[in-house]
Amino acid sequence: MGPSFTRSDVSRYTKIALPAYRYLPFQPDIPHPRNDPAGHSYGQEEDYLSGFGIDDWRNCESFLYGVDLFNQGYWWEAHEAWETVWLAAGRETEVGNFIQGLIQLAGAQLKRFTGVPRGAQMLTATGIEKLSVAQGIYLGIEIAPFIAEVERCLLADRGEFPTIELCF
């Protein structure tokens, strides 16, 4: 059912099972996760969070699962998990803008993987811009090294993808 991979060298932050496959848009043999009856998330209720603040990341399954998904190359699915967090944080808040940056970086990796370099560059730039307003460690992410890895992977373009290592 389409390409999938897992990276055993990357820490997992939840015990939630990874989806049966990684969704890649515009691939006719890969069903849309939510819209197609054969999709891995078809018929599942969307997650809802009543709120998300700066100190909530350690215990927020949606946020942590988004990190797991991102690290394992499930970038569309990471976007979905983080969108729940983004809405709960408030779209225009500092935390919300940071989460939106993560969503954009997930989209950038998806664009890179599917061969859309211009889209990857644009999403990387806007994602980094949103993350760059934070300093040091923010939502468990050490900002400067993560941004450096994102930029290195984009520029080197050797099939490597950035990962998020959380600082607890």
VOSE-279509 format. One record per residue: residue in one letter; y, z negated, x negated of N, C-alpha, C in turn. Coordinates in nm, 2 decimals, padded with zeros to 4 digits. Each point is the difference from the previous one (the first is absolute). Last residue first. Layout:
% residues N
aa:a nc2:Y nc3:Z nc1:X cac2:Y cac3:Z cac1:X cc2:Y cc3:Z cc1:X $
...
% end
This chain:
% residues 168
aa:f nc2:01.65 nc3:-02.74 nc1:-01.39 cac2:-00.01 cac3:-00.11 cac1:00.09 cc2:00.05 cc3:-00.13 cc1:-00.07 $
aa:c nc2:00.05 nc3:00.55 nc1:-00.05 cac2:00.02 cac3:-00.12 cac1:-00.08 cc2:00.00 cc3:-00.12 cc1:00.10 $
aa:l nc2:-00.21 nc3:00.54 nc1:00.02 cac2:00.08 cac3:-00.11 cac1:00.05 cc2:00.00 cc3:-00.12 cc1:-00.08 $
aa:e nc2:-00.06 nc3:00.55 nc1:-00.08 cac2:-00.07 cac3:-00.13 cac1:-00.03 cc2:00.09 cc3:-00.11 cc1:00.04 $
aa:i nc2:-00.06 nc3:00.55 nc1:00.11 cac2:00.08 cac3:-00.12 cac1:00.02 cc2:-00.09 cc3:-00.12 cc1:-00.04 $
aa:t nc2:00.00 nc3:00.55 nc1:-00.16 cac2:-00.07 cac3:-00.10 cac1:00.08 cc2:00.10 cc3:-00.12 cc1:00.00 $
aa:p nc2:00.01 nc3:00.58 nc1:-00.09 cac2:00.04 cac3:-00.14 cac1:-00.03 cc2:-00.08 cc3:-00.09 cc1:00.09 $
aa:f nc2:-00.20 nc3:00.47 nc1:-00.18 cac2:00.09 cac3:-00.05 cac1:00.10 cc2:00.03 cc3:-00.15 cc1:-00.02 $
aa:e nc2:-00.19 nc3:00.50 nc1:-00.26 cac2:00.01 cac3:-00.15 cac1:00.00 cc2:00.09 cc3:-00.04 cc1:00.11 $
aa:g nc2:-00.08 nc3:00.45 nc1:-00.15 cac2:-00.10 cac3:-00.04 cac1:00.10 cc2:-00.01 cc3:-00.15 cc1:00.00 $
aa:r nc2:00.31 nc3:00.23 nc1:-00.27 cac2:-00.13 cac3:00.02 cac1:-00.06 cc2:-00.11 cc3:-00.05 cc1:00.10 $
aa:d nc2:00.54 nc3:00.02 nc1:-00.05 cac2:-00.08 cac3:00.08 cac1:00.10 cc2:-00.14 cc3:00.03 cc1:-00.06 $
aa:a nc2:00.43 nc3:-00.22 nc1:-00.17 cac2:-00.12 cac3:00.04 cac1:-00.08 cc2:-00.09 cc3:00.09 cc1:00.09 $
aa:l nc2:00.39 nc3:-00.19 nc1:00.21 cac2:00.04 cac3:00.09 cac1:-00.11 cc2:-00.12 cc3:00.05 cc1:-00.08 $
aa:l nc2:-00.07 nc3:-00.31 nc1:00.35 cac2:00.06 cac3:00.12 cac1:00.06 cc2:00.03 cc3:00.10 cc1:-00.11 $
aa:c nc2:-00.17 nc3:-00.43 nc1:-00.12 cac2:-00.10 cac3:00.08 cac1:00.07 cc2:00.06 cc3:00.13 cc1:00.05 $
aa:r nc2:00.30 nc3:-00.30 nc1:-00.20 cac2:-00.09 cac3:00.05 cac1:-00.10 cc2:-00.11 cc3:00.09 cc1:00.07 $
aa:e nc2:00.30 nc3:-00.24 nc1:00.28 cac2:00.06 cac3:00.11 cac1:-00.07 cc2:-00.09 cc3:00.07 cc1:-00.10 $
aa:v nc2:-00.16 nc3:-00.39 nc1:00.22 cac2:00.02 cac3:00.11 cac1:00.10 cc2:00.06 cc3:00.12 cc1:-00.07 $
aa:e nc2:-00.04 nc3:-00.39 nc1:-00.26 cac2:-00.13 cac3:00.07 cac1:00.02 cc2:00.01 cc3:00.11 cc1:00.10 $
aa:a nc2:00.39 nc3:-00.26 nc1:-00.07 cac2:-00.03 cac3:00.08 cac1:-00.12 cc2:-00.14 cc3:00.07 cc1:00.01 $
aa:i nc2:00.13 nc3:-00.29 nc1:00.34 cac2:00.08 cac3:00.12 cac1:00.01 cc2:-00.03 cc3:00.08 cc1:-00.13 $
aa:f nc2:-00.21 nc3:-00.41 nc1:00.01 cac2:-00.05 cac3:00.08 cac1:00.11 cc2:00.08 cc3:00.13 cc1:00.01 $
aa:p nc2:00.15 nc3:-00.34 nc1:-00.30 cac2:-00.13 cac3:00.07 cac1:-00.05 cc2:-00.06 cc3:00.09 cc1:00.11 $
aa:a nc2:00.40 nc3:-00.24 nc1:00.12 cac2:00.02 cac3:00.09 cac1:-00.11 cc2:-00.13 cc3:00.07 cc1:-00.05 $
aa:i nc2:-00.02 nc3:-00.34 nc1:00.36 cac2:00.07 cac3:00.12 cac1:00.03 cc2:00.00 cc3:00.10 cc1:-00.11 $
aa:e nc2:-00.36 nc3:-00.36 nc1:00.16 cac2:00.10 cac3:00.00 cac1:-00.11 cc2:00.06 cc3:00.13 cc1:-00.01 $
aa:i nc2:-00.20 nc3:-00.25 nc1:00.44 cac2:-00.01 cac3:00.12 cac1:-00.08 cc2:00.10 cc3:-00.02 cc1:-00.12 $
aa:g nc2:-00.06 nc3:-00.31 nc1:00.38 cac2:-00.12 cac3:00.00 cac1:-00.08 cc2:-00.01 cc3:00.12 cc1:-00.10 $
aa:l nc2:00.37 nc3:-00.06 nc1:00.30 cac2:-00.11 cac3:00.01 cac1:00.08 cc2:-00.13 cc3:00.01 cc1:-00.09 $
aa:y nc2:00.35 nc3:00.02 nc1:-00.32 cac2:00.04 cac3:00.00 cac1:00.14 cc2:-00.12 cc3:00.04 cc1:00.09 $
aa:i nc2:00.18 nc3:-00.14 nc1:-00.54 cac2:-00.11 cac3:00.01 cac1:00.09 cc2:00.05 cc3:-00.01 cc1:00.14 $
aa:g nc2:00.35 nc3:00.17 nc1:-00.35 cac2:-00.11 cac3:-00.09 cac1:-00.03 cc2:-00.13 cc3:00.03 cc1:00.08 $
aa:q nc2:00.43 nc3:00.18 nc1:00.24 cac2:-00.02 cac3:-00.04 cac1:-00.14 cc2:-00.12 cc3:-00.08 cc1:-00.03 $
aa:a nc2:00.22 nc3:00.38 nc1:00.39 cac2:-00.07 cac3:-00.13 cac1:-00.03 cc2:-00.01 cc3:-00.01 cc1:-00.15 $
aa:v nc2:00.16 nc3:00.40 nc1:00.19 cac2:00.10 cac3:-00.10 cac1:00.04 cc2:-00.05 cc3:-00.14 cc1:-00.03 $
aa:s nc2:-00.27 nc3:00.40 nc1:-00.07 cac2:00.09 cac3:-00.04 cac1:-00.11 cc2:00.11 cc3:-00.10 cc1:00.04 $
aa:l nc2:-00.32 nc3:00.22 nc1:00.31 cac2:-00.06 cac3:-00.11 cac1:-00.08 cc2:00.10 cc3:-00.05 cc1:-00.10 $
aa:k nc2:00.13 nc3:00.38 nc1:00.25 cac2:-00.01 cac3:-00.12 cac1:00.09 cc2:-00.06 cc3:-00.12 cc1:-00.07 $
aa:e nc2:00.03 nc3:00.41 nc1:-00.24 cac2:00.14 cac3:-00.05 cac1:00.03 cc2:-00.01 cc3:-00.12 cc1:00.09 $
aa:i nc2:-00.40 nc3:00.23 nc1:-00.09 cac2:00.05 cac3:-00.08 cac1:-00.12 cc2:00.14 cc3:-00.06 cc1:00.03 $
aa:g nc2:-00.18 nc3:00.29 nc1:00.32 cac2:-00.07 cac3:-00.12 cac1:00.00 cc2:00.04 cc3:-00.09 cc1:-00.11 $
aa:t nc2:00.19 nc3:00.43 nc1:00.03 cac2:00.05 cac3:-00.09 cac1:00.11 cc2:-00.08 cc3:-00.13 cc1:00.00 $
aa:a nc2:-00.14 nc3:00.33 nc1:-00.32 cac2:00.14 cac3:-00.04 cac1:-00.02 cc2:00.05 cc3:-00.10 cc1:00.10 $
aa:t nc2:-00.43 nc3:00.19 nc1:00.06 cac2:00.00 cac3:-00.10 cac1:-00.11 cc2:00.14 cc3:-00.05 cc1:-00.02 $
aa:l nc2:-00.05 nc3:00.34 nc1:00.31 cac2:-00.05 cac3:-00.13 cac1:00.05 cc2:00.00 cc3:-00.10 cc1:-00.10 $
aa:m nc2:00.11 nc3:00.44 nc1:-00.14 cac2:00.10 cac3:-00.05 cac1:00.10 cc2:-00.04 cc3:-00.14 cc1:00.05 $
aa:q nc2:-00.31 nc3:00.23 nc1:-00.27 cac2:00.12 cac3:-00.04 cac1:-00.08 cc2:00.10 cc3:-00.06 cc1:00.09 $
aa:a nc2:-00.38 nc3:00.18 nc1:00.20 cac2:-00.03 cac3:-00.12 cac1:-00.07 cc2:00.12 cc3:-00.05 cc1:-00.08 $
aa:g nc2:00.04 nc3:00.41 nc1:00.23 cac2:-00.01 cac3:-00.12 cac1:00.09 cc2:-00.03 cc3:-00.13 cc1:-00.07 $
aa:r nc2:-00.02 nc3:00.40 nc1:-00.25 cac2:00.14 cac3:-00.03 cac1:00.04 cc2:00.01 cc3:-00.12 cc1:00.09 $
aa:p nc2:-00.44 nc3:00.16 nc1:-00.14 cac2:00.08 cac3:-00.07 cac1:-00.10 cc2:00.14 cc3:-00.04 cc1:00.04 $
aa:v nc2:-00.47 nc3:00.10 nc1:00.23 cac2:00.13 cac3:00.02 cac1:00.05 cc2:00.10 cc3:-00.07 cc1:-00.10 $
aa:g nc2:-00.51 nc3:-00.01 nc1:00.02 cac2:00.06 cac3:00.12 cac1:-00.06 cc2:00.14 cc3:00.04 cc1:00.05 $
aa:t nc2:-00.32 nc3:-00.38 nc1:00.10 cac2:-00.02 cac3:00.12 cac1:00.08 cc2:00.07 cc3:00.12 cc1:-00.05 $
aa:f nc2:00.03 nc3:-00.43 nc1:-00.21 cac2:-00.14 cac3:00.03 cac1:00.01 cc2:-00.03 cc3:00.13 cc1:00.07 $
aa:r nc2:00.45 nc3:-00.17 nc1:-00.02 cac2:-00.05 cac3:00.04 cac1:-00.14 cc2:-00.14 cc3:00.04 cc1:00.01 $
aa:k nc2:00.18 nc3:-00.17 nc1:00.39 cac2:00.06 cac3:00.13 cac1:-00.03 cc2:-00.05 cc3:00.05 cc1:-00.13 $
aa:l nc2:-00.11 nc3:-00.44 nc1:00.12 cac2:-00.07 cac3:00.10 cac1:00.09 cc2:00.04 cc3:00.14 cc1:-00.03 $
aa:q nc2:00.23 nc3:-00.35 nc1:-00.21 cac2:-00.13 cac3:00.02 cac1:-00.06 cc2:-00.09 cc3:00.10 cc1:00.08 $
aa:a nc2:00.43 nc3:-00.12 nc1:00.17 cac2:00.01 cac3:00.08 cac1:-00.12 cc2:-00.13 cc3:00.03 cc1:-00.07 $
aa:g nc2:00.02 nc3:-00.29 nc1:00.38 cac2:00.01 cac3:00.14 cac1:00.03 cc2:00.02 cc3:00.09 cc1:-00.12 $
aa:a nc2:-00.01 nc3:-00.46 nc1:-00.07 cac2:-00.13 cac3:00.04 cac1:00.04 cc2:00.01 cc3:00.15 cc1:00.04 $
aa:l nc2:00.40 nc3:-00.19 nc1:-00.11 cac2:-00.08 cac3:00.02 cac1:-00.12 cc2:-00.14 cc3:00.04 cc1:00.04 $
aa:q nc2:00.29 nc3:-00.11 nc1:00.35 cac2:00.04 cac3:00.13 cac1:-00.06 cc2:-00.08 cc3:00.02 cc1:-00.13 $
aa:i nc2:-00.06 nc3:-00.41 nc1:00.21 cac2:-00.05 cac3:00.10 cac1:00.08 cc2:00.03 cc3:00.14 cc1:-00.05 $
aa:l nc2:00.19 nc3:-00.37 nc1:-00.22 cac2:-00.15 cac3:00.01 cac1:-00.02 cc2:-00.06 cc3:00.11 cc1:00.08 $
aa:g nc2:00.45 nc3:-00.09 nc1:00.08 cac2:-00.02 cac3:00.06 cac1:-00.13 cc2:-00.14 cc3:00.01 cc1:-00.04 $
aa:q nc2:00.11 nc3:-00.23 nc1:00.39 cac2:00.02 cac3:00.14 cac1:00.02 cc2:-00.02 cc3:00.08 cc1:-00.13 $
aa:i nc2:00.00 nc3:-00.47 nc1:-00.02 cac2:-00.12 cac3:00.05 cac1:00.06 cc2:00.01 cc3:00.15 cc1:00.02 $
aa:f nc2:00.39 nc3:-00.20 nc1:-00.14 cac2:-00.10 cac3:00.00 cac1:-00.11 cc2:-00.13 cc3:00.05 cc1:00.05 $
aa:n nc2:00.34 nc3:-00.06 nc1:00.32 cac2:00.03 cac3:00.12 cac1:-00.09 cc2:-00.10 cc3:00.00 cc1:-00.12 $
aa:g nc2:-00.03 nc3:-00.37 nc1:00.30 cac2:-00.04 cac3:00.13 cac1:00.06 cc2:00.02 cc3:00.12 cc1:-00.08 $
aa:v nc2:00.15 nc3:-00.42 nc1:-00.16 cac2:-00.14 cac3:00.01 cac1:00.00 cc2:-00.05 cc3:00.13 cc1:00.06 $
aa:e nc2:00.46 nc3:-00.09 nc1:00.03 cac2:-00.04 cac3:00.02 cac1:-00.14 cc2:-00.15 cc3:00.02 cc1:-00.01 $
aa:t nc2:00.18 nc3:00.14 nc1:00.47 cac2:00.01 cac3:-00.12 cac1:-00.08 cc2:-00.03 cc3:00.03 cc1:-00.15 $
aa:e nc2:-00.02 nc3:00.30 nc1:00.40 cac2:00.13 cac3:00.00 cac1:-00.08 cc2:00.01 cc3:-00.12 cc1:-00.09 $
aa:r nc2:-00.38 nc3:00.08 nc1:00.30 cac2:00.02 cac3:00.12 cac1:-00.07 cc2:00.12 cc3:-00.01 cc1:-00.10 $
aa:g nc2:-00.32 nc3:-00.40 nc1:00.16 cac2:00.13 cac3:00.06 cac1:00.05 cc2:00.03 cc3:00.11 cc1:-00.09 $
aa:a nc2:-00.41 nc3:-00.27 nc1:00.01 cac2:00.10 cac3:-00.05 cac1:-00.09 cc2:00.14 cc3:00.04 cc1:00.05 $
aa:a nc2:-00.39 nc3:00.16 nc1:00.22 cac2:00.01 cac3:-00.15 cac1:00.02 cc2:00.11 cc3:-00.06 cc1:-00.09 $
aa:l nc2:-00.10 nc3:00.47 nc1:-00.04 cac2:00.06 cac3:-00.03 cac1:00.14 cc2:00.02 cc3:-00.15 cc1:00.02 $
aa:w nc2:-00.22 nc3:00.13 nc1:-00.40 cac2:00.14 cac3:00.05 cac1:00.00 cc2:00.07 cc3:-00.03 cc1:00.13 $
aa:v nc2:-00.47 nc3:-00.08 nc1:-00.04 cac2:00.08 cac3:-00.11 cac1:-00.07 cc2:00.15 cc3:00.04 cc1:00.00 $
aa:t nc2:-00.30 nc3:00.31 nc1:00.18 cac2:00.00 cac3:-00.12 cac1:00.09 cc2:00.08 cc3:-00.11 cc1:-00.06 $
aa:e nc2:-00.07 nc3:00.39 nc1:-00.26 cac2:00.10 cac3:00.02 cac1:00.11 cc2:00.01 cc3:-00.12 cc1:00.10 $
aa:w nc2:-00.32 nc3:00.02 nc1:-00.36 cac2:00.13 cac3:-00.05 cac1:-00.03 cc2:00.11 cc3:00.03 cc1:00.10 $
aa:a nc2:-00.45 nc3:00.16 nc1:00.06 cac2:00.00 cac3:-00.15 cac1:-00.01 cc2:00.14 cc3:-00.05 cc1:-00.03 $
aa:e nc2:-00.05 nc3:00.47 nc1:00.01 cac2:-00.02 cac3:-00.06 cac1:00.13 cc2:00.00 cc3:-00.15 cc1:00.00 $
aa:h nc2:00.02 nc3:00.23 nc1:-00.41 cac2:00.12 cac3:00.02 cac1:00.07 cc2:-00.01 cc3:-00.07 cc1:00.14 $
aa:a nc2:-00.38 nc3:00.02 nc1:-00.25 cac2:00.09 cac3:-00.10 cac1:-00.06 cc2:00.13 cc3:00.01 cc1:00.08 $
aa:e nc2:-00.31 nc3:00.33 nc1:00.09 cac2:-00.04 cac3:-00.12 cac1:00.06 cc2:00.09 cc3:-00.12 cc1:-00.05 $
aa:w nc2:00.05 nc3:00.42 nc1:-00.20 cac2:00.04 cac3:00.01 cac1:00.14 cc2:-00.03 cc3:-00.13 cc1:00.07 $
aa:w nc2:-00.14 nc3:00.03 nc1:-00.44 cac2:00.14 cac3:-00.01 cac1:00.01 cc2:00.05 cc3:00.01 cc1:00.14 $
aa:y nc2:-00.43 nc3:-00.12 nc1:-00.29 cac2:00.01 cac3:00.03 cac1:00.15 cc2:00.15 cc3:-00.01 cc1:00.03 $
aa:g nc2:-00.20 nc3:-00.10 nc1:-00.44 cac2:00.03 cac3:00.14 cac1:00.03 cc2:00.00 cc3:00.04 cc1:00.15 $
aa:q nc2:-00.05 nc3:-00.44 nc1:-00.24 cac2:-00.13 cac3:00.07 cac1:00.01 cc2:00.03 cc3:00.15 cc1:00.04 $
aa:n nc2:00.36 nc3:-00.32 nc1:-00.03 cac2:-00.07 cac3:00.00 cac1:-00.13 cc2:-00.13 cc3:00.08 cc1:00.00 $
aa:f nc2:00.25 nc3:-00.05 nc1:00.40 cac2:00.08 cac3:00.08 cac1:-00.10 cc2:-00.08 cc3:00.01 cc1:-00.13 $
aa:l nc2:-00.18 nc3:-00.28 nc1:00.34 cac2:-00.01 cac3:00.14 cac1:00.03 cc2:00.07 cc3:00.09 cc1:-00.10 $
aa:d nc2:00.04 nc3:-00.47 nc1:-00.04 cac2:-00.14 cac3:00.05 cac1:-00.03 cc2:-00.02 cc3:00.15 cc1:00.02 $
aa:v nc2:00.41 nc3:-00.20 nc1:00.12 cac2:-00.01 cac3:00.01 cac1:-00.14 cc2:-00.14 cc3:00.05 cc1:-00.04 $
aa:g nc2:00.08 nc3:-00.08 nc1:00.45 cac2:00.07 cac3:00.12 cac1:-00.04 cc2:00.00 cc3:00.01 cc1:-00.15 $
aa:y nc2:-00.18 nc3:-00.38 nc1:00.18 cac2:-00.09 cac3:00.11 cac1:00.02 cc2:00.07 cc3:00.13 cc1:-00.03 $
aa:l nc2:00.26 nc3:-00.39 nc1:-00.02 cac2:-00.11 cac3:00.00 cac1:-00.11 cc2:-00.09 cc3:00.11 cc1:00.02 $
aa:f nc2:00.33 nc3:-00.05 nc1:00.34 cac2:00.06 cac3:00.03 cac1:-00.13 cc2:-00.11 cc3:00.01 cc1:-00.11 $
aa:s nc2:-00.15 nc3:-00.13 nc1:00.42 cac2:00.05 cac3:00.14 cac1:00.01 cc2:00.06 cc3:00.04 cc1:-00.13 $
aa:e nc2:-00.14 nc3:-00.46 nc1:00.05 cac2:-00.11 cac3:00.10 cac1:-00.01 cc2:00.05 cc3:00.14 cc1:00.00 $
aa:c nc2:00.26 nc3:-00.45 nc1:-00.14 cac2:00.01 cac3:00.11 cac1:00.09 cc2:-00.11 cc3:00.10 cc1:-00.02 $
aa:n nc2:00.13 nc3:-00.41 nc1:-00.26 cac2:-00.09 cac3:-00.02 cac1:00.11 cc2:00.00 cc3:00.11 cc1:00.11 $
aa:r nc2:00.28 nc3:00.01 nc1:-00.41 cac2:-00.13 cac3:-00.06 cac1:-00.05 cc2:-00.11 cc3:-00.01 cc1:00.11 $
aa:w nc2:00.47 nc3:00.14 nc1:00.09 cac2:-00.09 cac3:00.10 cac1:-00.06 cc2:-00.14 cc3:-00.05 cc1:-00.04 $
aa:d nc2:00.42 nc3:-00.22 nc1:00.19 cac2:-00.12 cac3:00.02 cac1:00.08 cc2:-00.10 cc3:00.09 cc1:-00.06 $
aa:d nc2:00.47 nc3:-00.14 nc1:-00.13 cac2:-00.10 cac3:-00.10 cac1:-00.04 cc2:-00.14 cc3:00.03 cc1:00.07 $
aa:i nc2:00.40 nc3:00.26 nc1:00.09 cac2:-00.02 cac3:00.00 cac1:-00.14 cc2:-00.11 cc3:-00.09 cc1:-00.05 $
aa:g nc2:-00.02 nc3:00.15 nc1:00.51 cac2:00.11 cac3:-00.03 cac1:-00.09 cc2:-00.05 cc3:-00.01 cc1:-00.14 $
aa:f nc2:-00.13 nc3:00.18 nc1:00.54 cac2:-00.04 cac3:00.00 cac1:-00.14 cc2:00.12 cc3:-00.03 cc1:-00.09 $
aa:g nc2:-00.20 nc3:00.00 nc1:00.57 cac2:00.10 cac3:-00.01 cac1:-00.10 cc2:-00.06 cc3:00.00 cc1:-00.14 $
aa:s nc2:-00.25 nc3:00.08 nc1:00.40 cac2:00.12 cac3:-00.05 cac1:00.06 cc2:00.12 cc3:-00.01 cc1:-00.10 $
aa:l nc2:-00.44 nc3:00.34 nc1:00.00 cac2:00.05 cac3:-00.12 cac1:-00.07 cc2:00.13 cc3:-00.04 cc1:00.07 $
aa:y nc2:-00.46 nc3:00.34 nc1:00.09 cac2:00.14 cac3:-00.04 cac1:00.04 cc2:00.03 cc3:-00.13 cc1:-00.08 $
aa:d nc2:-00.37 nc3:00.47 nc1:00.00 cac2:00.04 cac3:-00.14 cac1:-00.04 cc2:00.14 cc3:-00.03 cc1:00.05 $
aa:e nc2:-00.30 nc3:00.36 nc1:00.26 cac2:00.08 cac3:-00.01 cac1:-00.12 cc2:00.03 cc3:-00.15 cc1:-00.02 $
aa:e nc2:-00.45 nc3:00.18 nc1:00.23 cac2:00.13 cac3:-00.04 cac1:00.03 cc2:00.08 cc3:-00.01 cc1:-00.13 $
aa:q nc2:-00.41 nc3:00.34 nc1:00.07 cac2:00.03 cac3:-00.13 cac1:-00.04 cc2:00.15 cc3:-00.03 cc1:00.03 $
aa:g nc2:-00.22 nc3:00.43 nc1:00.08 cac2:-00.02 cac3:-00.10 cac1:00.10 cc2:00.03 cc3:-00.14 cc1:-00.04 $
aa:y nc2:-00.08 nc3:00.33 nc1:-00.39 cac2:00.02 cac3:00.05 cac1:00.14 cc2:-00.04 cc3:-00.12 cc1:00.10 $
aa:s nc2:-00.01 nc3:00.04 nc1:-00.50 cac2:00.08 cac3:-00.10 cac1:00.07 cc2:00.02 cc3:00.03 cc1:00.14 $
aa:h nc2:-00.24 nc3:00.29 nc1:-00.31 cac2:-00.05 cac3:-00.13 cac1:-00.03 cc2:00.08 cc3:-00.12 cc1:00.07 $
aa:g nc2:-00.09 nc3:00.51 nc1:00.21 cac2:00.08 cac3:-00.07 cac1:-00.10 cc2:-00.04 cc3:-00.14 cc1:-00.02 $
aa:a nc2:-00.15 nc3:00.34 nc1:00.32 cac2:-00.09 cac3:-00.02 cac1:-00.11 cc2:00.08 cc3:-00.08 cc1:-00.11 $
aa:p nc2:00.22 nc3:00.13 nc1:00.40 cac2:-00.11 cac3:-00.09 cac1:00.04 cc2:-00.10 cc3:-00.03 cc1:-00.12 $
aa:d nc2:00.52 nc3:00.13 nc1:-00.07 cac2:-00.12 cac3:00.07 cac1:00.02 cc2:-00.11 cc3:-00.10 cc1:00.03 $
aa:n nc2:00.45 nc3:-00.15 nc1:-00.10 cac2:00.00 cac3:00.10 cac1:00.11 cc2:-00.13 cc3:00.07 cc1:00.03 $
aa:r nc2:00.08 nc3:-00.33 nc1:-00.36 cac2:00.03 cac3:-00.06 cac1:00.13 cc2:-00.01 cc3:00.09 cc1:00.12 $
aa:p nc2:-00.10 nc3:00.13 nc1:-00.47 cac2:-00.06 cac3:-00.13 cac1:00.02 cc2:00.02 cc3:-00.05 cc1:00.14 $
aa:h nc2:-00.06 nc3:00.52 nc1:-00.13 cac2:00.12 cac3:-00.09 cac1:00.00 cc2:-00.06 cc3:-00.14 cc1:00.04 $
aa:p nc2:-00.34 nc3:00.34 nc1:-00.23 cac2:00.07 cac3:-00.03 cac1:00.13 cc2:00.11 cc3:-00.10 cc1:-00.02 $
aa:i nc2:-00.20 nc3:00.39 nc1:-00.33 cac2:00.02 cac3:-00.15 cac1:00.00 cc2:00.07 cc3:-00.04 cc1:00.13 $
aa:d nc2:-00.10 nc3:00.46 nc1:-00.14 cac2:-00.13 cac3:-00.07 cac1:00.01 cc2:00.02 cc3:-00.15 cc1:00.00 $
aa:p nc2:00.37 nc3:00.31 nc1:-00.04 cac2:-00.06 cac3:00.02 cac1:00.13 cc2:-00.14 cc3:-00.08 cc1:00.01 $
aa:q nc2:00.47 nc3:-00.11 nc1:-00.26 cac2:-00.14 cac3:00.03 cac1:-00.04 cc2:-00.08 cc3:00.02 cc1:00.12 $
aa:f nc2:00.46 nc3:-00.16 nc1:-00.01 cac2:-00.01 cac3:00.15 cac1:00.00 cc2:-00.13 cc3:00.04 cc1:-00.07 $
aa:p nc2:00.12 nc3:-00.50 nc1:-00.11 cac2:00.05 cac3:00.09 cac1:00.10 cc2:-00.02 cc3:00.15 cc1:-00.02 $
aa:l nc2:-00.30 nc3:-00.43 nc1:-00.14 cac2:00.09 cac3:00.10 cac1:-00.07 cc2:00.05 cc3:00.09 cc1:00.10 $
aa:y nc2:-00.28 nc3:-00.51 nc1:-00.03 cac2:00.06 cac3:00.11 cac1:00.08 cc2:00.10 cc3:00.08 cc1:-00.09 $
aa:r nc2:-00.46 nc3:-00.28 nc1:-00.12 cac2:00.15 cac3:00.00 cac1:-00.03 cc2:00.05 cc3:00.12 cc1:00.08 $
aa:y nc2:-00.45 nc3:-00.29 nc1:00.14 cac2:00.05 cac3:00.11 cac1:-00.08 cc2:00.15 cc3:-00.02 cc1:-00.02 $
aa:a nc2:-00.26 nc3:-00.34 nc1:00.21 cac2:-00.11 cac3:00.09 cac1:-00.04 cc2:00.04 cc3:00.12 cc1:-00.08 $
aa:p nc2:00.29 nc3:-00.46 nc1:-00.01 cac2:-00.04 cac3:00.10 cac1:00.09 cc2:-00.11 cc3:00.09 cc1:-00.05 $
aa:l nc2:00.03 nc3:-00.51 nc1:-00.18 cac2:00.08 cac3:00.12 cac1:-00.01 cc2:-00.04 cc3:00.11 cc1:00.10 $
aa:a nc2:-00.04 nc3:-00.55 nc1:00.07 cac2:-00.07 cac3:00.12 cac1:-00.05 cc2:00.10 cc3:00.12 cc1:-00.01 $
aa:i nc2:00.13 nc3:-00.52 nc1:-00.06 cac2:00.00 cac3:00.10 cac1:00.11 cc2:-00.07 cc3:00.13 cc1:-00.06 $
aa:k nc2:00.12 nc3:-00.42 nc1:-00.22 cac2:-00.14 cac3:00.03 cac1:00.02 cc2:-00.02 cc3:00.11 cc1:00.11 $
aa:t nc2:00.43 nc3:-00.09 nc1:-00.36 cac2:-00.05 cac3:-00.04 cac1:00.13 cc2:-00.15 cc3:00.03 cc1:00.00 $
aa:y nc2:00.26 nc3:00.09 nc1:-00.38 cac2:00.07 cac3:-00.12 cac1:00.05 cc2:-00.04 cc3:-00.04 cc1:00.14 $
aa:r nc2:-00.20 nc3:00.27 nc1:-00.48 cac2:00.02 cac3:00.01 cac1:00.15 cc2:00.06 cc3:-00.13 cc1:00.04 $
aa:s nc2:-00.01 nc3:00.27 nc1:-00.51 cac2:-00.02 cac3:-00.12 cac1:00.09 cc2:00.03 cc3:00.03 cc1:00.14 $
aa:v nc2:-00.17 nc3:00.36 nc1:-00.37 cac2:00.12 cac3:-00.05 cac1:00.06 cc2:-00.03 cc3:-00.11 cc1:00.10 $
aa:d nc2:-00.31 nc3:00.29 nc1:-00.24 cac2:00.07 cac3:-00.07 cac1:-00.10 cc2:00.13 cc3:-00.07 cc1:00.05 $
aa:s nc2:-00.31 nc3:00.28 nc1:00.25 cac2:-00.06 cac3:-00.13 cac1:-00.02 cc2:00.08 cc3:-00.08 cc1:-00.11 $
aa:r nc2:00.11 nc3:00.40 nc1:00.36 cac2:00.03 cac3:-00.03 cac1:-00.14 cc2:-00.05 cc3:-00.14 cc1:-00.02 $
aa:t nc2:-00.12 nc3:00.43 nc1:00.36 cac2:00.04 cac3:-00.14 cac1:-00.02 cc2:00.01 cc3:-00.03 cc1:-00.15 $
aa:f nc2:00.01 nc3:00.45 nc1:00.36 cac2:-00.04 cac3:-00.06 cac1:-00.12 cc2:00.04 cc3:-00.14 cc1:00.00 $
aa:s nc2:-00.05 nc3:00.50 nc1:00.31 cac2:00.03 cac3:-00.14 cac1:-00.01 cc2:-00.04 cc3:-00.05 cc1:-00.13 $
aa:p nc2:00.06 nc3:00.49 nc1:00.33 cac2:-00.01 cac3:-00.07 cac1:-00.13 cc2:00.03 cc3:-00.15 cc1:00.02 $
aa:g nc2:-00.23 nc3:00.28 nc1:00.40 cac2:00.12 cac3:00.01 cac1:-00.08 cc2:-00.01 cc3:-00.09 cc1:-00.12 $
aa:m nc2:-00.36 nc3:00.00 nc1:00.31 cac2:00.12 cac3:00.00 cac1:00.08 cc2:00.13 cc3:00.00 cc1:-00.09 $
% end
